[in-house]
Amino acid sequence: MCGIIGYIGPRDPLPILIDGLKKLEYRGYDSAGLCVKNGGALHVVKKRGAISDLESELRGRDMPGHVGIAHTRWATHGEPNETNAHPHLNGDGAIAVVHNGIIENYYALREWLTREGCVFRSQTDSEVLPHLIGHFYEGDLERALLHALQFVEGAFGVVAVHKDENRIVAARRGSPLILGVGEDEMFAASDVPAVLDNTRKVVYLHDNEVAVITAGRYAITNLEGAPIDKQIHEIQWTVDQIEKKGFKHFMLKEIAEQPESLRNTLRGRIKAGRIKLNLDVDPLAIERVIITACGTSWHAGLIGKQFIESLTRIPVEVDYASEFRYRDPIVRPTDLVVAISQSGETADTLASVREAQSKNAKVIGVVNVVGSTISREVASGIYLHCGPEIGVASTKAFTSQVAAMLLLALFLRQERGLALDAGLLESLAALPALAEDYLGEARDAFEIAERFQFAHNFLYLGRGLNYPVALEGALKLKEISYIHAEGYPAAEMKHGPIALIDHDMPVIFIATRSQIFDKIVSNMQEVKARKGRVITVLDEDEPNVTALSDYVIHVPRVREELSPIVNALPLQQFAYAIADLKGLNPDKPRNLAKSVTVE
């Protein structure tokens, strides 16, 4: 959520700031703004809407300088407008601040600062920061920020400048922030893509760390001012990996990239009939597994539960991270907690990690972003290695998460002394090539989408391992096409949703071959008897199923354990196609952000 980019160096900051904001658009935003320091003055321009609107506002303006900060805002406190957009200034316009996160005690701080004479212009919680820093400013921005943050409760990634100082000061707690190290220039940003055109050398700030950057230098301390030595990381992926490469949208590109992302997730982890994972866990000591995640990652966790229980007989619970963190969960030292998050920055999932650690459980992460907060705070884990995912609606991260959860289940089984199914390992290793062949030819979902672009509701039904796939398919459609959709276990349809079914209700059945295939065929008959419009995901010719179906999406036949990955592919295509047909941008769905770093 929200995006930050800051620059200090010899170049004109404006094009660097604008380009950095564009690289962060995937995070979601509703307004944008920037501040350039010129001599002893700060020049601020803000605009509601797209970054292109901000560019239009800047056209013809002369804003020279060598220091600048910029921000894309996703509204939490206060409606999306220019006044609430960042950067925010203190009363005399000497300090400018951009902020990601939420100041939980902002109301009390705002009341106190108002009594001290500060005049607030916006409805945001973020505006307390420049006023608070200004209240403590005595000629040293770093010292003032350190003092101010002692009073702040909540999450922040904050970057500040002062009109009289040639430096940028940044701090983080709970909201990601990185430094980019260039030649005689420095960057601060909320994510790596913002700086990747300019440098591949980055420094990851941890919670409660403060950085001061000047042209070509940086220094980092804790909130008490004690110096901290930090490692510079070399980013291995390239700008080219986050470009569209001829695809209309990032989402379509990322759907097509899934064969490669699956290869990367599996690479080196199946060797000589064994699973190779570097996990700091004792599988024999695990009495229970708790999976915690949000959204799409939660769906992957539901599939992981079935993998682990069926392969190891270890009981598994799957929790929404947003609920886990607040219900004082019963967590024991013999529990293994698995936190799933594409970004590794999801606020609720990170809080769940810390909650579990405070209760002495062993915690591992399943994350994609190297160097993310969750990856640093867990003892060990599984990197997905599926590359940057720009589209807000997750596609390749989901299928890689499911593959990673199967690897984890197989690893736990192996380390508990149980034999692995060689056929399953062989099929898993061959899955990327199969997905590549399928995605290269599949058109069913696109063609059927043309007939349903004007539908108002959908039901997605599946059973067993494919019930979570039904949830995920419905979520994708909701996220990017704004059509109401619900996923259910197919048998639960009789306990309420069947009342909705009529000739206007499309129902998508995931009916690939499984142990309970006959049961889902019975559910299809119930829908057809009520004149529902049946769309079936099918992996082999079944005359009775075809007769019940108005439309069929064909997928390749795979082992049941791998069917969630294969079946997710056409559902992603279907959601994308409907959004595109409706003229919507699936990469930037309204009200959503890629990485939810606030509650």
C-alpha positions as CSV (number, residue, x, y, z in Angstrom):
1,M,0.0,0.0,0.0
2,C,1.2,3.5,-0.9
3,G,4.6,4.1,-2.4
4,I,7.6,6.2,-1.4
5,I,10.6,7.3,-3.4
6,G,13.3,9.8,-2.3
7,Y,16.4,11.0,-4.1
8,I,19.5,13.1,-3.3
9,G,22.4,13.5,-5.7
10,P,23.7,15.6,-8.6
11,R,20.8,14.9,-11.1
12,D,17.4,16.6,-11.5
13,P,15.2,14.7,-9.1
14,L,11.8,15.3,-10.9
15,P,12.2,12.5,-13.6
16,I,13.7,10.2,-11.1
17,L,10.8,10.7,-8.7
18,I,8.1,10.4,-11.3
19,D,9.7,7.2,-12.7
20,G,10.0,5.8,-9.2
21,L,6.3,6.4,-8.5
22,K,5.4,4.7,-11.8
23,K,7.4,1.6,-10.7
24,L,5.3,1.5,-7.5
25,E,1.9,1.9,-9.1
26,Y,1.2,-1.8,-8.6
27,R,1.0,-1.2,-4.9
28,G,-2.3,0.7,-5.4
29,Y,-3.0,4.4,-4.9
30,D,-5.6,7.2,-5.4
31,S,-3.4,10.3,-5.4
32,A,0.2,11.3,-5.8
33,G,2.5,14.1,-4.9
34,L,6.1,15.2,-4.6
35,C,8.4,17.8,-3.0
36,V,11.7,19.2,-4.5
37,K,14.1,21.2,-2.3
38,N,15.6,24.2,-4.1
39,G,18.0,26.3,-2.1
40,G,16.1,27.2,1.1
41,A,12.6,26.4,-0.1
42,L,10.4,23.3,-0.5
43,H,8.2,23.1,-3.6
44,V,5.3,20.7,-3.3
45,V,2.9,19.6,-6.0
46,K,0.0,17.1,-5.3
47,K,-2.7,15.7,-7.5
48,R,-5.7,13.3,-7.0
49,G,-5.8,10.5,-9.6
50,A,-3.1,8.9,-11.7
51,I,0.6,9.8,-11.8
52,S,0.0,11.0,-15.4
53,D,-2.3,13.6,-13.8
54,L,0.6,14.7,-11.6
55,E,2.9,14.8,-14.6
56,S,0.4,17.1,-16.4
57,E,0.3,19.4,-13.4
58,L,4.1,19.6,-13.4
59,R,4.3,20.4,-17.1
60,G,5.9,23.8,-17.7
61,R,6.9,24.2,-14.1
62,D,10.6,25.1,-13.2
63,M,11.5,23.1,-10.2
64,P,15.3,22.8,-10.1
65,G,17.0,21.0,-7.2
66,H,19.0,18.0,-6.1
67,V,16.8,16.6,-3.3
68,G,13.3,15.3,-3.6
69,I,10.7,13.0,-2.1
70,A,7.5,11.6,-3.6
71,H,4.5,9.5,-2.7
72,T,1.5,7.6,-4.0
73,R,-1.3,7.4,-1.4
74,W,-3.9,4.7,-0.8
75,A,-6.5,6.4,1.4
76,T,-7.0,5.2,5.0
77,H,-7.7,8.4,7.0
78,G,-9.5,10.9,4.9
79,E,-10.9,10.8,1.4
80,P,-8.7,10.8,-1.8
81,N,-8.1,14.5,-2.6
82,E,-5.2,16.9,-3.1
83,T,-5.3,18.1,0.4
84,N,-4.9,14.6,1.9
85,A,-2.3,13.6,-0.6
86,H,1.4,13.5,0.5
87,P,3.9,15.2,1.0
88,H,2.6,17.0,4.1
89,L,4.2,20.1,5.5
90,N,4.5,21.5,9.0
91,G,3.1,25.0,9.8
92,D,5.9,27.1,8.4
93,G,6.5,24.9,5.4
94,A,10.1,24.0,6.5
95,I,9.6,20.3,6.8
96,A,8.0,17.9,4.3
97,V,7.1,14.3,5.1
98,V,5.8,11.3,3.2
99,H,4.5,8.4,5.2
100,N,3.2,4.8,4.7
101,G,1.4,3.1,7.6
102,I,-1.1,4.2,10.2
103,I,-0.5,6.4,13.3
104,E,-2.7,4.7,15.8
105,N,-2.5,7.5,18.4
106,Y,-2.9,10.3,15.8
107,Y,-6.0,11.7,17.4
108,A,-4.3,12.3,20.7
109,L,-1.2,13.7,19.0
110,R,-3.3,16.0,16.8
111,E,-5.2,17.4,19.8
112,W,-2.0,18.1,21.7
113,L,-0.3,19.7,18.7
114,T,-3.4,21.8,18.0
115,R,-3.1,23.1,21.6
116,E,0.5,23.9,20.9
117,G,-0.6,26.1,18.0
118,C,-0.3,23.8,15.0
119,V,-2.9,24.2,12.3
120,F,-3.9,21.0,10.4
121,R,-5.0,21.2,6.8
122,S,-5.8,17.6,6.0
123,Q,-7.9,14.8,7.5
124,T,-5.0,12.3,7.5
125,D,-3.2,10.7,10.4
126,S,0.1,11.3,8.5
127,E,0.0,15.1,8.9
128,V,0.8,14.8,12.6
129,L,4.4,13.7,11.6
130,P,5.6,17.0,10.1
131,H,4.0,19.0,12.9
132,L,5.5,16.7,15.5
133,I,9.0,16.8,13.9
134,G,8.7,20.6,13.6
135,H,7.8,20.9,17.3
136,F,11.1,19.3,18.2
137,Y,13.2,20.8,15.5
138,E,16.2,22.8,16.7
139,G,18.5,22.7,13.7
140,D,18.9,18.9,13.3
141,L,16.3,17.0,11.3
142,E,17.6,13.6,12.4
143,R,17.4,14.5,16.1
144,A,13.9,16.0,15.7
145,L,12.7,12.8,13.9
146,L,14.2,10.6,16.6
147,H,12.5,12.6,19.3
148,A,9.2,12.7,17.5
149,L,9.0,9.0,16.9
150,Q,9.3,8.3,20.7
151,F,5.7,9.6,20.8
152,V,4.3,7.7,17.8
153,E,2.3,4.5,18.1
154,G,1.6,2.4,15.0
155,A,3.3,1.6,11.8
156,F,5.4,3.9,9.7
157,G,7.7,4.1,6.8
158,V,8.6,7.8,6.9
159,V,10.9,10.0,4.8
160,A,11.5,13.6,5.7
161,V,13.4,16.7,4.3
162,H,14.0,20.1,5.7
163,K,14.4,23.3,3.6
164,D,17.7,24.2,5.3
165,E,19.4,20.7,5.3
166,N,20.9,18.9,2.3
167,R,20.0,15.4,3.4
168,I,17.0,13.0,3.7
169,V,16.0,11.3,6.9
170,A,14.0,8.0,6.8
171,A,12.7,5.6,9.4
172,R,10.6,2.5,9.5
173,R,8.5,0.4,11.9
174,G,6.1,-2.1,10.3
175,S,6.1,-0.5,6.9
176,P,8.9,-1.5,4.4
177,L,11.6,0.9,3.5
178,I,14.9,0.4,1.6
179,L,17.9,2.5,0.6
180,G,19.3,2.5,-2.9
181,V,23.1,3.1,-3.1
182,G,24.3,4.7,-6.3
183,E,27.4,6.5,-7.5
184,D,27.4,9.8,-5.6
185,E,23.7,9.6,-5.2
186,M,21.3,7.9,-2.8
187,F,17.6,6.7,-2.9
188,A,15.0,5.8,-0.3
189,A,12.0,3.8,-1.3
190,S,9.2,1.5,-0.1
191,D,10.2,-1.2,-2.6
192,V,13.1,-2.2,-4.8
193,P,11.4,-1.6,-8.3
194,A,11.4,2.2,-7.5
195,V,15.2,2.3,-7.6
196,L,16.1,-0.5,-9.9
197,D,16.6,1.7,-13.0
198,N,19.3,3.5,-11.1
199,T,21.0,1.0,-8.9
200,R,20.9,-2.7,-8.0
201,K,22.6,-2.1,-4.6
202,V,20.1,-1.8,-1.7
203,V,20.0,-1.7,2.0
204,Y,17.0,-3.1,3.8
205,L,15.9,-1.1,6.9
206,H,14.6,-3.1,9.8
207,D,12.0,-2.0,12.3
208,N,13.0,0.9,14.5
209,E,15.9,1.9,12.4
210,V,16.6,5.4,11.1
211,A,18.7,6.3,8.1
212,V,20.3,9.6,7.1
213,I,21.3,9.9,3.4
214,T,23.4,12.4,1.6
215,A,24.8,12.3,-1.9
216,G,26.7,9.0,-2.0
217,R,26.6,8.3,1.8
218,Y,24.3,6.8,4.3
219,A,24.3,6.2,8.1
220,I,21.9,4.1,10.0
221,T,21.0,4.1,13.7
222,N,18.3,2.7,16.0
223,L,15.7,5.0,17.6
224,E,18.1,5.7,20.5
225,G,20.7,7.0,18.0
226,A,23.2,4.0,18.3
227,P,24.9,3.3,15.0
228,I,24.1,0.1,13.1
229,D,26.2,-1.6,10.4
230,K,24.1,-2.8,7.5
231,Q,24.9,-5.2,4.6
232,I,24.4,-4.0,1.0
233,H,22.4,-6.5,-1.0
234,E,22.8,-6.9,-4.8
235,I,19.5,-7.3,-6.5
236,Q,19.6,-10.3,-8.9
237,W,16.4,-9.7,-10.9
238,T,16.3,-6.9,-13.5
239,V,14.0,-4.1,-14.7
240,D,13.2,-6.2,-17.7
241,Q,11.5,-8.7,-15.5
242,I,8.9,-6.2,-14.4
243,E,8.2,-4.9,-17.9
244,K,5.1,-6.1,-19.8
245,K,7.1,-7.6,-22.7
246,G,4.3,-7.1,-25.2
247,F,1.5,-8.3,-23.0
248,K,-1.5,-5.9,-22.6
249,H,-1.4,-6.2,-18.8
250,F,1.0,-7.4,-16.2
251,M,-1.6,-9.8,-15.0
252,L,-1.8,-11.5,-18.4
253,K,2.0,-11.6,-18.5
254,E,2.2,-13.2,-15.1
255,I,-0.4,-15.8,-15.9
256,A,1.8,-16.7,-18.9
257,E,4.9,-16.8,-16.7
258,Q,3.7,-19.5,-14.4
259,P,5.6,-22.4,-16.1
260,E,8.8,-20.5,-15.4
261,S,7.8,-19.4,-11.9
262,L,6.9,-23.0,-11.0
263,R,10.3,-24.1,-12.4
264,N,12.0,-21.6,-10.2
265,T,10.0,-22.7,-7.1
266,L,10.8,-26.3,-7.7
267,R,14.4,-25.9,-8.9
268,G,17.0,-27.8,-6.8
269,R,14.3,-29.0,-4.4
270,I,13.7,-32.5,-5.8
271,K,16.9,-34.5,-6.1
272,A,17.4,-38.2,-6.3
273,G,13.9,-39.0,-5.1
274,R,14.2,-36.7,-2.0
275,I,13.0,-33.2,-1.1
276,K,15.8,-30.7,-0.4
277,L,14.6,-27.9,1.9
278,N,16.8,-25.9,4.3
279,L,14.4,-25.6,7.2
280,D,15.4,-25.1,10.8
281,V,12.7,-27.5,12.2
282,D,12.6,-30.9,13.8
283,P,9.8,-32.7,12.0
284,L,9.7,-35.5,14.6
285,A,8.9,-32.9,17.3
286,I,6.0,-31.3,15.5
287,E,2.6,-32.1,17.0
288,R,0.6,-29.5,15.1
289,V,1.0,-27.2,12.2
290,I,-0.7,-23.7,12.1
291,I,-0.9,-21.9,8.8
292,T,-1.5,-18.2,8.9
293,A,-2.1,-16.0,5.9
294,C,-4.4,-13.5,4.2
295,G,-6.4,-13.5,0.9
296,T,-4.9,-15.6,-1.8
297,S,-2.2,-16.8,0.5
298,W,-4.9,-18.1,2.8
299,H,-6.4,-20.2,0.0
300,A,-2.9,-21.7,-0.7
301,G,-2.8,-22.4,3.1
302,L,-6.1,-24.3,2.9
303,I,-4.6,-26.5,0.1
304,G,-1.4,-26.9,2.2
305,K,-3.5,-28.2,5.1
306,Q,-4.8,-31.0,3.0
307,F,-1.4,-31.8,1.7
308,I,0.2,-32.0,5.2
309,E,-2.6,-33.9,6.8
310,S,-2.8,-36.5,4.1
311,L,0.9,-37.0,3.7
312,T,2.0,-36.8,7.4
313,R,-1.1,-37.2,9.5
314,I,0.0,-34.1,11.5
315,P,-3.1,-32.1,12.4
316,V,-3.2,-28.6,10.7
317,E,-5.1,-25.5,11.4
318,V,-5.4,-22.6,8.9
319,D,-6.0,-19.1,10.4
320,Y,-6.7,-15.8,8.9
321,A,-3.8,-13.8,10.1
322,S,-6.0,-10.8,10.9
323,E,-8.0,-13.0,13.4
324,F,-5.0,-15.0,14.7
325,R,-3.2,-11.9,16.0
326,Y,-6.1,-10.8,18.2
327,R,-7.6,-13.9,19.7
328,D,-4.8,-14.8,22.0
329,P,-4.3,-18.1,20.1
330,I,-3.3,-21.3,21.9
331,V,0.2,-21.9,20.5
332,R,2.7,-24.4,22.0
333,P,6.4,-24.9,21.5
334,T,5.6,-28.2,19.7
335,D,3.7,-26.3,17.1
336,L,5.1,-25.3,13.7
337,V,3.6,-22.0,12.4
338,V,3.8,-21.4,8.7
339,A,3.4,-17.8,7.6
340,I,2.5,-17.4,3.9
341,S,2.9,-14.0,2.2
342,Q,3.9,-13.1,-1.3
343,S,5.4,-9.7,-0.3
344,G,6.7,-10.8,3.1
345,E,5.3,-7.5,4.4
346,T,1.6,-8.2,5.0
347,A,0.9,-6.5,8.3
348,D,-1.4,-9.1,9.8
349,T,0.7,-12.0,8.8
350,L,3.8,-10.3,10.2
351,A,2.0,-9.7,13.5
352,S,1.0,-13.4,13.5
353,V,4.7,-14.4,13.2
354,R,5.6,-12.2,16.2
355,E,2.6,-13.6,18.2
356,A,3.7,-17.2,17.5
357,Q,7.3,-16.4,18.3
358,S,6.3,-14.8,21.6
359,K,4.8,-18.1,22.5
360,N,7.9,-20.1,21.6
361,A,6.6,-21.8,18.6
362,K,8.9,-22.6,15.7
363,V,8.0,-20.3,12.8
364,I,8.8,-20.6,9.1
365,G,7.9,-18.3,6.2
366,V,6.7,-19.0,2.7
367,V,7.5,-15.7,0.9
368,N,8.5,-14.5,-2.5
369,V,10.3,-11.2,-1.8
370,V,13.9,-11.8,-0.8
371,G,14.9,-9.5,2.1
372,S,11.3,-8.8,3.2
373,T,10.5,-8.4,6.8
374,I,8.9,-11.8,7.3
375,S,11.9,-13.5,5.6
376,R,14.2,-11.8,8.0
377,E,12.3,-12.4,11.2
378,V,11.7,-16.1,10.8
379,A,14.4,-18.7,11.5
380,S,14.0,-20.3,8.1
381,G,11.6,-20.8,5.3
382,I,10.9,-21.4,1.6
383,Y,11.5,-18.6,-0.9
384,L,9.2,-18.9,-3.9
385,H,11.6,-17.4,-6.4
386,C,8.8,-16.7,-8.7
387,G,10.0,-13.2,-9.6
388,P,8.4,-9.9,-9.1
389,E,4.6,-9.9,-9.3
390,I,3.2,-6.6,-10.3
391,G,-0.4,-7.3,-10.9
392,V,-2.4,-6.6,-7.7
393,A,-4.4,-9.9,-8.2
394,S,-2.0,-12.6,-7.5
395,T,-1.5,-15.4,-10.1
396,K,1.9,-16.9,-10.3
397,A,2.6,-16.4,-6.6
398,F,-0.5,-18.5,-5.8
399,T,0.5,-21.4,-7.9
400,S,4.1,-21.2,-6.5
401,Q,2.7,-21.1,-3.0
402,V,0.7,-24.3,-3.6
403,A,3.8,-26.0,-5.0
404,A,5.8,-24.8,-2.0
405,M,3.2,-26.2,0.4
406,L,3.3,-29.6,-1.4
407,L,7.1,-29.5,-1.1
408,L,6.8,-28.7,2.6
409,A,4.3,-31.6,3.1
410,L,6.6,-34.0,1.3
411,F,9.6,-32.8,3.3
412,L,7.9,-33.4,6.6
413,R,6.8,-36.8,5.5
414,Q,10.3,-37.7,4.4
415,E,11.9,-36.4,7.6
416,R,9.5,-38.4,9.7
417,G,10.8,-41.6,8.0
418,L,7.9,-42.2,5.6
419,A,8.4,-43.2,2.0
420,L,7.7,-40.7,-0.8
421,D,5.7,-41.6,-3.9
422,A,8.2,-41.6,-6.7
423,G,5.4,-41.1,-9.2
424,L,4.2,-37.9,-7.5
425,L,7.7,-36.5,-7.4
426,E,8.1,-37.2,-11.1
427,S,4.7,-35.6,-11.9
428,L,5.6,-32.6,-9.8
429,A,8.9,-32.1,-11.6
430,A,7.1,-32.3,-15.0
431,L,4.4,-29.9,-14.0
432,P,6.0,-26.7,-15.4
433,A,6.4,-28.2,-18.9
434,L,2.8,-29.4,-18.8
435,A,1.6,-25.9,-17.7
436,E,3.6,-24.4,-20.5
437,D,2.0,-26.6,-23.1
438,Y,-1.5,-25.9,-21.7
439,L,-1.1,-22.1,-21.5
440,G,0.3,-22.0,-25.0
441,E,-2.9,-23.4,-26.4
442,A,-5.7,-22.7,-23.9
443,R,-8.5,-20.5,-25.3
444,D,-11.7,-22.0,-23.6
445,A,-11.7,-19.5,-20.7
446,F,-11.3,-16.5,-23.0
447,E,-14.1,-17.6,-25.4
448,I,-16.5,-18.4,-22.6
449,A,-15.8,-15.1,-20.9
450,E,-17.2,-13.3,-23.9
451,R,-20.6,-14.8,-23.1
452,F,-20.6,-13.8,-19.4
453,Q,-19.1,-10.4,-19.3
454,F,-22.4,-8.9,-18.3
455,A,-23.3,-11.4,-15.5
456,H,-23.9,-9.9,-12.1
457,N,-23.2,-13.0,-9.9
458,F,-21.2,-16.2,-10.0
459,L,-20.9,-19.3,-7.9
460,Y,-17.7,-21.3,-7.9
461,L,-18.0,-24.8,-6.6
462,G,-15.3,-27.4,-5.9
463,R,-14.6,-30.3,-3.5
464,G,-11.6,-31.6,-1.6
465,L,-8.3,-30.0,-2.8
466,N,-10.3,-27.9,-5.3
467,Y,-12.7,-26.2,-2.9
468,P,-9.9,-23.6,-2.1
469,V,-9.4,-23.3,-5.8
470,A,-13.1,-22.3,-6.1
471,L,-12.5,-19.7,-3.4
472,E,-9.5,-18.4,-5.3
473,G,-11.4,-18.3,-8.6
474,A,-14.2,-16.3,-7.1
475,L,-11.8,-13.9,-5.4
476,K,-10.0,-13.2,-8.7
477,L,-13.3,-12.4,-10.4
478,K,-14.4,-10.1,-7.6
479,E,-11.0,-8.4,-7.4
480,I,-10.6,-7.3,-11.0
481,S,-14.0,-7.4,-12.7
482,Y,-16.1,-6.2,-9.7
483,I,-18.7,-9.0,-10.3
484,H,-20.0,-10.5,-7.2
485,A,-18.8,-14.1,-6.9
486,E,-18.7,-16.7,-4.1
487,G,-16.8,-19.9,-3.7
488,Y,-18.2,-22.9,-1.8
489,P,-17.6,-26.5,-1.2
490,A,-20.0,-28.0,-3.7
491,A,-22.0,-30.0,-1.2
492,E,-22.6,-26.9,0.9
493,M,-24.6,-25.4,-2.0
494,K,-27.7,-27.2,-0.5
495,H,-27.3,-25.3,2.7
496,G,-28.2,-21.9,1.4
497,P,-26.7,-20.9,-1.9
498,I,-29.0,-23.1,-3.9
499,A,-31.7,-20.6,-3.3
500,L,-29.9,-18.2,-5.6
501,I,-29.8,-20.5,-8.6
502,D,-31.9,-19.7,-11.6
503,H,-31.4,-19.3,-15.4
504,D,-29.4,-16.1,-14.7
505,M,-26.9,-17.6,-12.3
506,P,-23.7,-19.0,-13.9
507,V,-22.1,-21.7,-11.8
508,I,-18.5,-22.8,-12.3
509,F,-17.8,-26.4,-11.2
510,I,-14.3,-27.7,-10.8
511,A,-15.0,-31.2,-11.8
512,T,-11.6,-32.8,-12.6
513,R,-11.1,-36.4,-11.7
514,S,-10.8,-37.0,-7.9
515,Q,-11.8,-39.5,-5.2
516,I,-15.2,-37.8,-4.9
517,F,-15.8,-37.1,-8.6
518,D,-19.2,-38.8,-8.5
519,K,-20.3,-36.5,-5.7
520,I,-19.6,-33.3,-7.6
521,V,-21.5,-34.7,-10.6
522,S,-24.5,-35.1,-8.3
523,N,-24.1,-31.4,-7.3
524,M,-24.0,-30.5,-11.0
525,Q,-27.3,-32.3,-11.5
526,E,-28.9,-30.3,-8.7
527,V,-27.9,-27.0,-10.3
528,K,-29.0,-28.1,-13.7
529,A,-32.4,-29.1,-12.4
530,R,-32.8,-25.5,-11.3
531,K,-31.9,-24.1,-14.7
532,G,-28.5,-22.8,-13.6
533,R,-26.0,-22.1,-16.3
534,V,-23.2,-24.6,-15.8
535,I,-19.5,-24.0,-16.7
536,T,-17.4,-27.0,-16.0
537,V,-13.6,-27.3,-15.6
538,L,-13.0,-30.8,-16.9
539,D,-9.9,-32.9,-17.5
540,E,-11.2,-35.8,-19.5
541,D,-14.2,-36.7,-21.7
542,E,-17.2,-37.5,-19.5
543,P,-20.3,-37.7,-21.6
544,N,-22.7,-37.4,-18.6
545,V,-20.8,-34.3,-17.3
546,T,-20.6,-32.8,-20.8
547,A,-24.4,-33.3,-21.1
548,L,-24.9,-31.4,-17.8
549,S,-22.6,-28.5,-18.9
550,D,-23.5,-25.5,-20.9
551,Y,-19.8,-24.8,-21.4
552,V,-16.6,-26.8,-20.7
553,I,-13.1,-25.5,-19.9
554,H,-10.7,-28.3,-20.7
555,V,-7.6,-28.8,-18.6
556,P,-4.9,-31.5,-18.8
557,R,-5.3,-34.6,-16.7
558,V,-2.8,-34.6,-13.7
559,R,-2.6,-36.4,-10.4
560,E,-5.1,-35.1,-7.9
561,E,-2.4,-33.5,-5.7
562,L,-1.4,-31.3,-8.6
563,S,-4.9,-30.4,-9.8
564,P,-5.2,-27.2,-7.8
565,I,-2.3,-25.7,-9.7
566,V,-3.6,-26.7,-13.1
567,N,-7.2,-25.8,-12.4
568,A,-6.3,-22.3,-11.1
569,L,-4.9,-21.4,-14.6
570,P,-8.1,-21.2,-16.6
571,L,-9.9,-19.5,-13.7
572,Q,-7.2,-16.8,-13.7
573,Q,-7.7,-16.4,-17.5
574,F,-11.4,-16.2,-17.1
575,A,-11.3,-13.4,-14.5
576,Y,-8.7,-11.5,-16.6
577,A,-10.7,-11.9,-19.8
578,I,-14.0,-10.6,-18.2
579,A,-12.2,-7.6,-16.7
580,D,-10.5,-6.8,-20.0
581,L,-13.8,-7.2,-21.9
582,K,-15.4,-4.7,-19.5
583,G,-12.7,-2.2,-20.2
584,L,-11.2,-2.4,-16.7
585,N,-7.5,-2.4,-15.8
586,P,-6.9,-5.7,-14.0
587,D,-3.4,-4.6,-12.9
588,K,-4.9,-1.8,-10.7
589,P,-8.3,-2.8,-9.4
590,R,-10.1,-0.1,-7.4
591,N,-9.6,0.1,-3.7
592,L,-7.0,-2.7,-3.6
593,A,-3.3,-2.6,-3.0
594,K,-0.6,-5.2,-3.7
595,S,0.9,-5.3,-0.3
596,V,-1.4,-4.7,2.6
597,T,1.0,-3.1,5.1
598,V,-1.7,-1.6,7.3
599,E,-4.7,-3.1,9.1
